[in-house]
Amino acid sequence: AIQAHIRLLVSRVAKLAFDKPRDKENPAAPVHWPAFRTWVSCNQQFVEFLRYVVLSVVNPKVPLPKPLRALGLPTPPTLVGGNTDILTPRMLIQMRKWLGPELADCSFTCHYTSRANGFSLNTLHTHLAETPHEILTSTFVVVQDTHGYIFGMFASEAWRRTNSTFYGSEECFVFQLHPDMQRYSCDPNTPRGRNCMYSKMNKLAMGGEVDFFALELDDGFLNGRSNRCETFHSPCLSKKSQFRIRAVECWGLVTPDYLEILRMKYARFKEENTGKSVLDRQEDVFFLDLLGKGYSHLQRD
């Protein structure tokens, strides 16, 4: 039924657009509806794309049709368990591309956002500790400062509440998403090439050396610092070395197999609760519960 309405809508819009001259000063050059219809009938990928665009407005999680997937068009990863306030689709596509081909089909699960969970490193650690074992322990920590710069760090393993030394692997990296998109990979051949992840009760950091990290966030997620770093050969990621934080988000990785398990559980949930009164039966709320966050962690707008 939705597709029938879409076809009708597209027909009406196209008829209005193409049955009139494109240029009022040149009425001899109209593009008529029959010619447009003939062109569309020869370009099925255009039809699929138009249908996908309209359907994605109704349901942002609608999958890309097979004819479009065959073209290799980049699409943002599915976001599970929460929404982002600072990441654009283009940024999400780039972040997943940085992970390499083995994780090209992964989705992102929301562990923490400062908007929903408050500004607290302790809260982030609590949410990470509740993550089910099916979720990969690798995470993106993304920061937006008060100058509008967006940057962050990718952790190759689970963050620890406190550790006396650096930890993590060469798969760690730091990055900037705005104003430029750039990944800075670990260089293990430098003297500080293995100084990847660092965490204390009062800070979360990566790269460099103590007090001169590539990126450091305080425990209140209010202030941070970024320095030129030998570990990643990275510049200062923010506009200034010391910056104030506007927003922080932490995203984990979900494999397609586990995402399908979540969808099956949600389908059973809807079937079992049809016609019943269930508190806030949004899909995101249910996914949060499945991912071990619990409803109490969700802040209503």
C-alpha positions as CSV (number, residue, x, y, z in Angstrom):
1,A,0.0,0.0,0.0
2,I,2.8,2.4,0.8
3,Q,4.6,1.7,-2.5
4,A,1.3,2.3,-4.4
5,H,1.0,5.7,-2.7
6,I,4.6,6.4,-3.5
7,R,4.1,5.6,-7.2
8,L,1.1,7.9,-7.3
9,L,2.9,10.7,-5.5
10,V,5.9,10.4,-7.9
11,S,3.6,10.4,-10.9
12,R,1.8,13.5,-9.8
13,V,5.0,15.4,-8.9
14,A,6.7,14.4,-12.1
15,K,3.7,15.3,-14.2
16,L,3.6,18.8,-12.6
17,A,7.3,19.2,-13.1
18,F,7.7,17.9,-16.6
19,D,4.5,18.8,-18.4
20,K,5.6,22.5,-18.2
21,P,8.5,24.2,-19.9
22,R,11.7,24.2,-17.9
23,D,12.4,27.7,-18.9
24,K,9.6,30.3,-19.2
25,E,11.7,32.3,-21.6
26,N,12.1,29.3,-23.9
27,P,8.7,27.6,-24.1
28,A,9.8,25.5,-27.1
29,A,11.9,23.2,-24.8
30,P,9.4,21.4,-22.6
31,V,10.0,17.9,-21.2
32,H,6.7,16.1,-21.3
33,W,5.5,13.4,-19.0
34,P,5.4,10.6,-21.6
35,A,9.1,11.2,-22.4
36,F,9.9,11.2,-18.7
37,R,8.0,8.0,-18.1
38,T,9.8,6.4,-21.0
39,W,13.1,7.4,-19.6
40,V,12.2,6.2,-16.1
41,S,11.1,2.8,-17.5
42,C,14.6,2.4,-18.9
43,N,16.3,3.3,-15.6
44,Q,15.1,1.0,-12.9
45,Q,17.9,2.0,-10.5
46,F,16.5,5.6,-10.5
47,V,13.0,4.2,-9.6
48,E,14.6,2.1,-6.8
49,F,16.5,5.1,-5.5
50,L,13.5,7.3,-5.5
51,R,11.5,4.7,-3.7
52,Y,14.3,4.2,-1.1
53,V,14.5,7.9,-0.5
54,V,10.8,8.3,0.2
55,L,10.6,5.1,2.3
56,S,13.6,6.2,4.4
57,V,11.7,9.3,5.4
58,V,8.9,7.1,6.8
59,N,11.4,4.6,8.3
60,P,15.1,5.6,8.6
61,K,16.1,2.0,9.1
62,V,14.8,0.8,5.7
63,P,17.5,-1.3,4.0
64,L,19.1,-0.3,0.7
65,P,17.4,-2.2,-2.2
66,K,19.5,-4.9,-3.9
67,P,19.8,-3.0,-7.2
68,L,21.4,-0.1,-5.3
69,R,23.6,-2.3,-3.1
70,A,25.0,-3.7,-6.3
71,L,26.2,-0.3,-7.3
72,G,28.3,-0.1,-4.1
73,L,26.7,3.1,-2.9
74,P,27.9,4.1,0.6
75,T,25.2,4.1,3.2
76,P,25.5,5.1,6.9
77,P,25.5,2.3,9.4
78,T,22.3,1.5,11.3
79,L,22.2,3.2,14.7
80,V,20.9,0.9,17.4
81,G,19.8,2.0,20.9
82,G,20.0,5.7,20.5
83,N,20.5,8.7,18.2
84,T,23.4,11.0,17.5
85,D,23.4,14.8,18.0
86,I,26.8,15.5,16.4
87,L,27.4,12.9,13.6
88,T,26.2,13.3,10.1
89,P,25.5,10.4,7.7
90,R,28.7,11.3,5.8
91,M,30.7,11.2,9.1
92,L,29.2,7.8,10.0
93,I,30.1,6.4,6.6
94,Q,33.6,7.6,6.9
95,M,34.0,6.2,10.5
96,R,32.9,2.7,9.3
97,K,35.2,2.9,6.3
98,W,38.1,3.5,8.6
99,L,37.4,0.1,10.3
100,G,38.4,-1.8,7.1
101,P,36.6,-4.4,5.0
102,E,36.1,-6.9,7.7
103,L,33.7,-4.6,9.5
104,A,32.1,-3.0,6.4
105,D,28.7,-4.3,7.3
106,C,28.7,-3.5,11.0
107,S,26.1,-1.3,12.7
108,F,26.7,1.1,15.5
109,T,25.2,0.8,19.0
110,C,24.9,3.7,21.3
111,H,26.7,3.2,24.6
112,Y,26.5,6.7,25.8
113,T,25.6,10.3,24.8
114,S,26.1,13.3,27.0
115,R,22.7,14.6,26.0
116,A,20.8,11.5,27.2
117,N,23.1,10.4,30.1
118,G,24.7,13.6,31.4
119,F,28.4,14.6,31.4
120,S,30.1,11.9,33.3
121,L,33.0,9.5,32.7
122,N,31.8,7.3,35.5
123,T,28.4,6.9,33.7
124,L,30.2,6.0,30.5
125,H,32.2,3.3,32.3
126,T,29.0,2.0,33.9
127,H,27.2,1.6,30.5
128,L,30.3,0.0,29.0
129,A,30.4,-2.6,31.8
130,E,26.8,-3.6,31.1
131,T,27.5,-4.3,27.4
132,P,26.5,-7.9,26.4
133,H,29.3,-10.1,25.2
134,E,27.8,-10.2,21.7
135,I,28.7,-6.6,21.3
136,L,32.3,-6.0,20.1
137,T,34.4,-4.3,22.8
138,S,35.9,-1.8,20.3
139,T,34.4,1.7,20.6
140,F,34.4,5.2,19.1
141,V,34.5,8.1,21.5
142,V,33.4,11.2,19.6
143,V,33.8,14.8,21.0
144,Q,32.4,18.1,19.8
145,D,34.0,21.2,21.3
146,T,32.5,24.6,21.8
147,H,34.3,25.8,18.6
148,G,32.3,23.2,16.5
149,Y,35.3,20.9,15.9
150,I,34.4,17.2,15.9
151,F,37.1,14.6,16.7
152,G,37.7,11.5,18.7
153,M,39.5,8.2,19.3
154,F,38.9,4.6,18.4
155,A,39.7,2.1,21.1
156,S,40.6,-1.4,19.9
157,E,39.5,-3.0,23.2
158,A,37.4,-2.3,26.2
159,W,38.1,0.8,28.2
160,R,39.2,0.2,31.8
161,R,38.2,2.4,34.8
162,T,41.8,2.7,35.8
163,N,45.1,1.4,34.7
164,S,48.6,2.2,35.8
165,T,50.1,1.9,32.2
166,F,49.1,2.3,28.6
167,Y,47.2,-0.5,27.0
168,G,45.4,-1.3,23.7
169,S,46.7,-2.4,20.3
170,E,48.0,-0.9,17.1
171,E,44.4,-0.9,15.8
172,C,43.7,2.2,17.9
173,F,43.6,5.6,16.2
174,V,42.5,9.2,16.6
175,F,40.6,11.2,14.1
176,Q,39.0,14.4,13.1
177,L,35.6,14.7,11.4
178,H,35.1,18.4,11.2
179,P,36.3,20.7,9.8
180,D,38.4,18.0,8.0
181,M,38.0,14.2,7.9
182,Q,41.3,12.6,8.7
183,R,42.4,9.4,10.5
184,Y,45.7,9.2,12.3
185,S,46.9,5.6,12.7
186,C,49.2,4.2,15.3
187,D,52.9,4.0,14.4
188,P,54.4,1.2,16.5
189,N,57.9,1.9,15.3
190,T,58.2,5.2,17.2
191,P,59.4,5.3,20.8
192,R,55.8,5.9,22.0
193,G,54.2,3.8,19.4
194,R,52.6,1.5,21.9
195,N,51.2,4.3,24.1
196,C,47.6,3.8,23.0
197,M,44.8,3.8,25.6
198,Y,45.1,5.4,29.0
199,S,42.5,5.7,31.7
200,K,42.3,6.8,35.3
201,M,39.2,7.6,37.5
202,N,39.6,11.2,36.5
203,K,40.5,11.0,32.8
204,L,40.2,9.1,29.5
205,A,43.0,9.5,27.0
206,M,44.9,8.1,24.1
207,G,48.4,8.4,22.6
208,G,51.5,10.4,23.5
209,E,52.6,10.4,27.1
210,V,51.1,11.3,30.5
211,D,49.9,14.9,30.5
212,F,50.7,15.3,26.8
213,F,48.2,13.0,25.2
214,A,46.9,13.1,21.6
215,L,43.4,13.5,23.2
216,E,42.4,13.7,26.9
217,L,39.0,14.2,28.5
218,D,38.4,14.9,32.1
219,D,36.0,12.9,34.3
220,G,33.2,15.5,34.1
221,F,33.4,15.6,30.3
222,L,33.6,19.4,30.6
223,N,37.2,20.1,29.5
224,G,39.8,18.4,27.3
225,R,43.2,18.7,25.8
226,S,44.8,17.7,22.5
227,N,48.5,17.8,21.6
228,R,50.7,16.9,18.7
229,C,51.4,13.2,19.2
230,E,54.2,11.0,18.2
231,T,52.1,7.8,18.6
232,F,49.8,8.7,15.8
233,H,51.7,11.6,14.1
234,S,48.6,13.6,14.7
235,P,48.3,17.4,15.1
236,C,46.1,19.1,17.7
237,L,42.6,17.8,16.9
238,S,40.7,20.7,18.3
239,K,41.0,24.4,17.4
240,K,43.1,25.0,20.5
241,S,45.1,22.6,22.7
242,Q,42.8,23.2,25.7
243,F,39.1,23.1,24.9
244,R,35.7,23.0,26.4
245,I,33.4,20.1,25.5
246,R,29.9,20.6,24.0
247,A,29.0,17.0,23.6
248,V,30.4,13.5,23.9
249,E,29.1,10.2,22.4
250,C,30.4,6.6,22.6
251,W,29.5,4.1,19.9
252,G,30.1,0.4,19.8
253,L,30.0,-2.1,16.9
254,V,27.3,-4.7,16.2
255,T,27.8,-7.5,13.7
256,P,25.0,-8.2,11.1
257,D,24.2,-11.5,12.8
258,Y,23.6,-10.0,16.2
259,L,21.6,-7.1,14.7
260,E,19.3,-9.7,13.1
261,I,18.9,-11.4,16.5
262,L,17.8,-8.0,17.9
263,R,15.3,-7.5,15.1
264,M,13.8,-11.0,15.6
265,K,13.4,-10.3,19.3
266,Y,11.8,-7.0,18.6
267,A,9.4,-8.7,16.1
268,R,8.4,-11.2,18.8
269,F,8.0,-8.3,21.3
270,K,5.6,-6.5,19.0
271,E,3.6,-9.6,18.3
272,E,3.3,-10.5,22.0
273,N,2.3,-6.9,23.0
274,T,-0.2,-6.1,20.2
275,G,-3.2,-4.4,21.7
276,K,-1.7,-4.1,25.1
277,S,-0.6,-1.0,27.0
278,V,3.2,-1.0,27.1
279,L,5.1,2.0,28.4
280,D,6.8,3.9,25.5
281,R,6.9,1.1,23.0
282,Q,9.4,2.8,20.7
283,E,11.9,0.6,19.0
284,D,14.9,2.4,20.4
285,V,13.7,1.9,24.0
286,F,13.4,-1.8,23.4
287,F,16.8,-2.0,21.8
288,L,18.3,-0.3,24.8
289,D,16.8,-2.9,27.1
290,L,18.1,-5.7,24.9
291,L,21.6,-4.1,24.9
292,G,21.7,-4.1,28.7
293,K,21.2,-0.4,29.2
294,G,17.8,-0.5,30.9
295,Y,14.9,1.9,30.5
296,S,16.0,4.0,33.4
297,H,19.0,5.3,31.4
298,L,16.9,6.8,28.7
299,Q,16.0,10.5,29.0
300,R,12.8,11.6,27.4
301,D,12.9,14.7,25.2
